[in-house]
Amino acid sequence: MIRLCATFKGIVDDDRSKVQFDLNKDPHDTSDGDDVGVDLGKSVAIISRNSHKPTDVVLEKPTNANLGDAAGSKLEDSMVKKGGYFSSKEALQATMEMYAMKYNCDYRITKSDKRWWCIRCIDSACNWRLRAECLQPSTYFKINKFEGNHTCAPSKKKSFCRTLSERTIGHLIKQSYEGVKEGPKPINIINIIHSRYVCELTYHQAWESREYAVNEVRGILEKSYAKIPKYLHMLQEANPGTFTNYEIDFDGRFKYLFISFGQSRRGFYKAMRKVIVVDGTFLKNKYKGVLLVATAVDGNSNLYPIAFGIADSENDCSWKWFFMQLKMVIADEEGLSFVLDRHTSIAKSIGNIYPLAKHGICIHHLISNVITYNKGRGVAGMVAKASKAYRVAEFEKEFARINNISPAIGSYLEEADVRKWARCHFPGYRYDINTNNAAESINAALRSPREYPIIPLLDSIREMMTHWFYESRELSAKQKDPLTVDVG
């Protein structure tokens, strides 16, 4: 088998952040570059930033001992003193926020402009204050005045450090989201900050900090859509035979996307049973949408994904567009079968775009409807047994029992079209594939990446496919017989 791979390099809009994706690695290799590491055995997009060099100035040169370099760096008390230097106003602000975290104090800003940054204790009667001046024309700030002793009563201190910003906390925790699928949740962030800095956060602060950290690691959602054309082009260049397409509306906004790797198509025609399972699941990012999946099942009952699509919702237009793209990869023929749930849009689109193919419905969804809408829990086992019957006589026997117990359920099953759910009446070949569990299993495998921006989501799919094909290639290399291992 051919390993799926791609090489994609892009520059994030932030001029201080250089991001490179090296996807030409084995699943367990890691990148050795200085700018970025990509572990293909884990989630993709492990990003580390190049340090930002401050502007050179012809002034008193600060020493490394008293220079605050970045938000999120370890706080040194020696930085916060009269004469302390900071590479930028942002570095000074972040350091003071961390100072407030460490000592559980609060302050208010009395002056903030390009030249000055002044703060004092939240209690106006307290003597604690700080004044810093910009060493123009550089970006450095120097502390000119610092009264470090609080004269306010401890009882007046607030339990929440209101001066903390999500940016500072995000820089502190962003490493926890590198190379993992989920990372800490807001409640975990609250506990982490409390244990490390003895500071209490609100749930809202923790949530906003998590969003900032995730965006730093995986990219900003809005900017991800602009990278789609380049990313799809690189996939096609690196994977011969790969078919991709995307569509935008009249206003230039993203609408649909489709990907089918060339190796998936070639393997489907060479070794797969021609049964395709389709399903859709919702995305969990800011702009929502749905992920559409078409997959087959190999001889070992393993998943064999064929195509992925992204759309605004599961409706007639989105499914019609998806199947039109799928037909460019998998041609319509009488020996082809589809298995789906009872979504009317899917059935309608298949009937129009794949008129020669046969399609059946998922027996699990049918039984669920029998139980939910017809109170047929007692006959659920009979319906399952009837659907799996190989002989018509055996099916008729079970179906007669169902009719005797509940004529309403019998009528419902007939209206659902016996040819679509009963194995012995199915006009095509569906073998032992009578549910859409295969597609739902892929959706479950992508449960965490479904929260990602679109490019990290697509790269998680590519990574998953690379890993599965790599494992299959290694396993097939050990198999000397003409049949697959443990065929069921």
C-alpha positions in Angstrom: 0.0 0.0 0.0 1.1 3.6 -0.6 1.5 5.7 2.5 -0.6 8.8 2.5 1.6 11.8 2.9 1.7 15.5 2.2 4.0 18.5 2.8 2.5 21.8 3.7 4.2 24.9 4.7 2.5 28.1 5.6 3.2 31.4 7.3 0.8 32.4 10.0 -0.4 36.0 9.6 1.2 37.0 12.9 4.6 38.2 11.9 6.1 36.9 15.1 4.9 33.3 14.5 6.3 31.0 11.9 4.6 27.7 11.4 5.7 24.8 9.3 3.9 21.5 8.8 6.1 18.5 7.8 3.7 15.7 7.0 6.3 13.4 5.2 6.9 11.3 8.3 6.1 7.8 9.4 3.3 7.7 12.0 5.7 7.5 14.9 8.3 9.9 13.6 8.7 13.4 15.0 10.0 16.5 13.3 13.5 17.6 14.1 13.1 21.2 13.0 13.6 24.1 15.3 10.3 25.8 14.3 7.8 23.0 14.7 7.5 19.4 15.8 4.8 17.2 14.3 4.2 13.9 16.0 2.2 11.7 13.5 1.2 9.3 16.3 -0.7 12.1 18.0 -2.8 15.1 17.0 -1.1 17.4 14.4 0.0 21.0 14.8 2.5 21.1 17.7 3.7 24.6 17.3 6.6 26.4 19.0 7.3 30.0 18.3 10.6 31.6 17.4 11.6 34.1 20.0 11.0 37.7 18.9 14.0 39.9 18.8 13.5 43.4 20.2 14.3 46.4 18.2 17.9 47.5 18.6 18.3 50.8 20.4 21.2 53.2 21.1 20.5 53.5 24.8 21.6 51.9 28.0 21.6 48.2 27.2 19.6 46.1 29.7 21.2 43.0 31.1 19.7 39.5 30.8 19.4 39.3 34.5 16.7 41.9 34.7 15.0 41.6 31.3 11.5 40.2 31.1 11.4 38.5 27.7 7.9 37.1 27.2 4.5 36.6 28.7 4.4 33.1 30.2 8.1 33.1 31.2 8.9 32.1 34.8 8.4 35.1 37.1 11.6 36.4 38.7 10.9 38.8 41.6 14.2 40.6 40.6 12.4 41.8 37.5 9.8 43.8 39.4 12.0 46.5 40.9 13.1 50.0 40.3 15.3 50.0 37.2 13.9 46.8 35.8 13.8 46.5 32.0 11.2 44.8 29.9 11.4 44.1 26.1 7.9 45.5 25.5 4.8 46.9 27.2 3.1 43.6 26.7 5.9 41.8 28.5 5.7 44.3 31.4 1.9 43.9 31.6 2.1 40.1 31.6 4.8 40.1 34.3 2.7 42.2 36.5 -0.3 40.0 36.0 1.8 37.0 37.0 3.0 39.1 40.0 -0.6 39.6 41.0 -1.2 35.9 40.6 1.7 35.0 42.8 0.8 37.5 45.6 -3.0 37.3 45.2 -3.3 41.1 44.9 -5.1 43.4 42.5 -4.3 46.7 40.9 -5.8 49.3 38.6 -4.2 51.1 35.7 -4.0 54.9 36.2 -2.2 55.7 33.0 -1.5 53.8 29.8 -0.2 55.2 26.5 2.8 54.8 24.2 5.2 56.4 26.7 3.8 55.6 30.2 2.3 52.6 32.0 1.3 53.3 35.6 -0.6 51.1 38.1 -1.5 51.3 41.8 -3.2 49.1 44.3 -7.0 48.6 43.9 -7.3 50.2 47.4 -6.8 54.0 46.8 -5.4 54.3 50.4 -2.6 51.8 49.8 0.9 53.0 48.9 1.7 50.1 46.5 2.3 51.5 43.0 4.4 51.2 39.9 5.4 53.6 37.1 7.2 52.5 33.9 8.4 54.6 31.0 9.1 53.6 27.4 12.7 54.2 26.3 11.9 55.7 22.9 12.4 55.1 20.1 12.8 51.4 21.2 10.0 49.1 22.6 11.7 48.7 26.0 10.0 49.8 29.2 11.9 50.7 32.3 10.4 50.8 35.8 11.2 54.3 37.2 9.2 54.0 40.4 8.1 51.0 42.4 6.6 51.0 46.0 6.4 47.3 46.7 4.9 47.2 50.2 1.1 47.0 50.5 -0.3 49.2 53.3 -3.9 48.1 52.7 -5.7 45.7 55.0 -5.6 42.0 53.9 -9.4 41.8 54.3 -9.8 44.2 51.4 -8.1 41.9 48.9 -10.5 40.2 46.5 -10.7 36.5 46.1 -10.5 36.7 42.3 -7.5 38.3 40.5 -9.4 40.5 38.1 -6.2 41.9 36.5 -5.4 38.5 34.9 -5.9 38.3 31.1 -6.8 35.3 29.1 -3.6 35.9 27.1 -1.3 35.6 30.0 -3.0 32.4 31.4 -3.2 31.1 27.8 0.6 31.4 27.4 1.1 29.6 30.7 -1.0 26.6 29.7 -0.7 26.4 25.9 2.0 23.7 26.2 -0.7 21.4 27.6 -2.5 21.5 24.3 0.5 20.7 22.1 0.5 17.1 20.8 -2.8 16.1 22.5 -6.4 15.8 21.2 -8.2 17.6 24.0 -6.1 19.1 26.7 -7.2 20.6 30.1 -10.8 21.7 30.5 -11.7 24.9 32.2 -12.2 23.2 35.6 -8.7 21.7 35.2 -7.2 25.1 34.4 -8.8 26.5 37.6 -7.1 23.7 39.6 -3.8 24.1 37.8 -3.5 27.9 38.3 -4.6 27.5 42.0 -2.0 24.8 42.7 0.9 26.5 40.9 0.2 30.2 41.7 -2.3 30.0 44.6 -4.7 32.2 42.7 -8.4 31.7 42.1 -10.0 32.0 38.6 -13.6 32.3 37.5 -14.9 29.7 35.1 -15.2 32.4 32.5 -11.5 33.4 32.9 -10.5 29.7 32.5 -12.7 29.3 29.4 -11.3 32.3 27.7 -7.8 31.3 28.6 -8.4 27.9 27.1 -9.7 29.4 23.9 -6.7 31.6 23.6 -4.3 28.7 24.2 -6.1 26.5 21.7 -6.0 29.2 19.0 -2.2 29.7 19.7 -1.5 26.0 19.1 -4.0 25.1 16.4 -4.6 28.4 14.7 -7.4 30.9 14.6 -10.6 29.5 13.1 -11.4 32.3 10.7 -7.9 32.3 9.2 -8.0 28.5 8.7 -10.6 28.8 5.9 -8.3 31.0 3.8 -5.7 28.2 3.7 -8.0 25.6 2.2 -7.0 26.0 -1.5 -3.3 25.7 -0.7 -3.8 22.8 1.6 -5.9 20.9 -0.9 -3.4 21.6 -3.6 -0.5 20.1 -1.5 -2.6 17.0 -0.7 -3.1 16.4 -4.5 0.5 17.0 -5.2 1.8 14.6 -2.6 -0.9 11.9 -3.1 -1.4 10.9 -6.8 -5.0 10.3 -7.7 -6.4 12.3 -4.8 -9.6 14.2 -5.6 -10.5 17.3 -3.8 -13.0 20.1 -4.3 -14.5 23.0 -2.4 -17.2 25.5 -3.0 -17.9 29.1 -1.8 -21.0 31.1 -1.9 -21.6 34.4 -3.8 -20.1 36.4 -0.9 -16.9 34.3 -0.9 -17.7 32.4 2.2 -16.9 28.7 2.7 -19.8 26.4 1.8 -18.7 22.8 0.9 -15.5 20.7 0.9 -14.7 17.2 -0.3 -11.6 15.0 0.0 -10.9 11.4 -1.3 -7.4 10.1 -1.2 -6.1 8.3 -4.3 -5.0 5.3 -2.3 -8.6 4.9 -0.9 -10.1 4.8 -4.4 -7.5 2.3 -5.8 -7.8 0.0 -2.8 -11.6 0.0 -3.0 -11.6 -1.3 -6.5 -8.9 -3.8 -5.9 -9.8 -5.4 -2.6 -13.0 -4.1 -1.0 -16.5 -5.4 -1.1 -18.6 -2.8 -3.0 -20.7 -1.7 0.0 -20.4 1.9 1.1 -21.6 3.2 4.4 -22.5 6.9 4.6 -23.3 9.1 7.6 -22.9 12.6 8.9 -22.0 14.1 12.3 -21.9 17.6 13.6 -18.8 19.7 14.1 -18.2 21.4 17.4 -16.2 24.5 16.5 -17.4 28.1 16.5 -19.1 27.9 13.1 -20.5 24.4 13.6 -21.3 22.5 10.3 -21.3 18.8 9.7 -18.7 16.2 8.7 -20.0 13.8 6.0 -18.3 10.4 5.7 -18.3 7.5 3.2 -16.5 4.4 4.2 -16.2 0.7 3.3 -15.2 -2.3 5.4 -12.3 -4.6 4.5 -12.1 -8.4 4.9 -11.0 -8.1 8.5 -14.0 -5.9 9.3 -11.7 -2.9 9.6 -12.7 0.6 8.5 -11.7 1.7 5.1 -12.5 5.4 4.6 -13.2 6.5 1.1 -14.3 10.1 1.3 -14.9 13.0 3.7 -17.0 16.1 3.2 -17.7 19.3 5.2 -20.9 21.2 4.8 -23.2 23.6 6.6 -25.8 21.0 7.6 -27.3 17.7 6.5 -29.8 18.8 3.9 -30.8 18.0 0.3 -28.3 20.4 -1.2 -25.3 19.3 0.9 -25.9 15.6 0.4 -26.5 16.1 -3.3 -23.2 18.0 -3.7 -21.4 15.3 -1.6 -22.6 12.4 -3.8 -21.9 14.3 -7.0 -18.2 14.6 -5.8 -18.2 11.0 -4.7 -19.4 9.9 -8.2 -16.2 11.4 -9.5 -14.3 8.8 -7.4 -16.7 5.8 -7.3 -18.7 5.2 -10.4 -22.4 4.2 -10.4 -22.9 0.4 -11.2 -25.4 -2.3 -10.4 -23.0 -4.2 -8.1 -22.6 -1.2 -5.8 -24.6 -0.9 -2.6 -25.1 1.8 0.0 -26.0 1.5 3.7 -27.5 4.6 5.4 -29.8 5.7 8.2 -33.3 6.8 7.3 -32.3 10.4 6.6 -34.5 11.4 3.7 -31.9 13.7 2.1 -29.4 10.8 1.8 -31.9 8.5 0.3 -33.1 11.1 -2.2 -29.6 12.0 -3.3 -28.5 8.4 -3.8 -31.6 7.7 -5.8 -30.9 10.6 -8.2 -27.1 10.4 -8.5 -26.6 6.6 -8.2 -29.7 5.2 -10.0 -28.0 1.8 -10.7 -26.7 1.2 -7.1 -28.9 -0.3 -4.4 -29.3 1.1 -1.0 -30.4 -0.3 2.3 -31.1 1.2 5.7 -29.4 0.7 9.0 -31.2 -2.0 11.0 -30.2 -0.3 14.3 -31.9 2.9 13.4 -35.0 1.0 12.3 -35.2 -1.0 15.5 -34.6 2.3 17.5 -37.6 3.8 15.7 -39.7 0.7 16.4 -38.9 1.0 20.1 -39.3 4.8 20.3 -42.4 5.5 18.3 -44.2 2.2 18.4 -43.3 0.9 21.9 -41.9 -2.2 20.4 -39.2 -3.2 22.8 -40.6 -6.6 23.1 -40.3 -7.4 19.4 -36.9 -5.7 18.8 -35.1 -9.0 18.9 -37.6 -10.5 16.4 -37.0 -7.6 14.0 -33.2 -8.0 14.3 -33.6 -11.8 13.7 -35.9 -11.2 10.7 -33.4 -8.7 9.1 -30.5 -11.2 9.3 -32.4 -14.2 7.9 -30.8 -15.7 4.8 -33.9 -17.7 3.6 -37.2 -16.1 2.7 -39.1 -18.8 4.6 -37.2 -18.0 7.8 -37.9 -14.3 7.3 -41.7 -14.9 6.7 -41.9 -16.9 9.9 -40.4 -14.2 12.0 -42.3 -11.4 10.3 -45.6 -13.3 10.9 -44.8 -13.5 14.6 -44.2 -9.7 14.7 -47.5 -9.1 12.9 -49.4 -11.3 15.4 -47.9 -9.4 18.3 -48.3 -5.9 16.9 -50.0 -5.2 13.6 -49.0 -1.6 13.8 -45.3 -2.5 14.0 -45.7 -4.9 11.1 -47.3 -2.1 9.0 -44.4 0.3 9.9 -41.8 -2.3 8.8 -43.6 -2.8 5.5 -43.8 1.0 4.9 -40.0 1.1 5.6 -39.7 -1.2 2.5 -38.7 -4.8 3.4 -36.2 -4.8 0.5 -34.1 -2.2 2.2 -33.7 -3.8 5.7 -34.2 -7.6 5.2 -31.1 -9.4 4.0 -33.0 -12.1 2.0 -35.0 -9.5 0.1 -32.2 -7.0 -0.6 -31.9 -6.8 -4.4 -28.1 -6.2 -4.3 -25.1 -7.4 -2.2 -24.6 -6.0 1.2 -23.0 -9.1 2.8 -23.0 -8.9 6.6 -23.0 -5.0 6.6 -26.5 -4.2 7.8 -25.7 -1.1 10.0 -23.9 2.2 9.5 -21.7 1.6 12.5 -18.6 1.8 10.3 -19.3 5.5 9.5 -20.2 6.2 13.1 -17.0 4.6 14.3 -15.0 7.0 12.1 -17.0 9.9 13.5 -16.1 8.7 17.0 -12.4 8.4 16.1 -12.6 12.1 15.1 -14.5 13.2 18.2 -11.8 15.6 19.5 -10.6 16.9 16.1 -14.2 17.9 15.3 -13.6 20.8 17.7 -10.6 22.0 15.6 -10.4 24.7 12.9 -10.9 23.2 9.4 -7.2 22.8 8.5 -6.2 21.0 11.7 -9.4 18.9 11.3 -8.4 17.9 7.7 -4.8 17.2 8.9 -6.1 15.0 11.7 -8.0 13.0 9.1 -4.9 12.8 6.9 -2.9 11.7 10.0 -5.5 9.1 10.9 -5.5 7.7 7.4 -1.7 7.6 7.2 -1.5 5.7 10.5 -4.1 3.2 9.4 -2.6 2.6 6.0 0.9 2.3 7.6 -0.4 -0.3 10.1 -2.2 -2.2 7.3 0.9 -2.2 5.2 3.0 -3.6 8.0 0.4 -6.3 8.7 0.0 -7.3 5.1 3.8 -7.6 4.7 3.7 -10.4 7.3 0.8 -12.2 5.6 2.1 -14.8 3.1 -1.2 -16.5 2.2 -3.6 -15.1 -0.4 -6.4 -14.5 2.1 -6.6 -11.8 4.7 -6.0 -12.7 8.4 -9.0 -13.8 10.5 -11.6 -13.3 7.8 -15.1 -13.3 9.5 
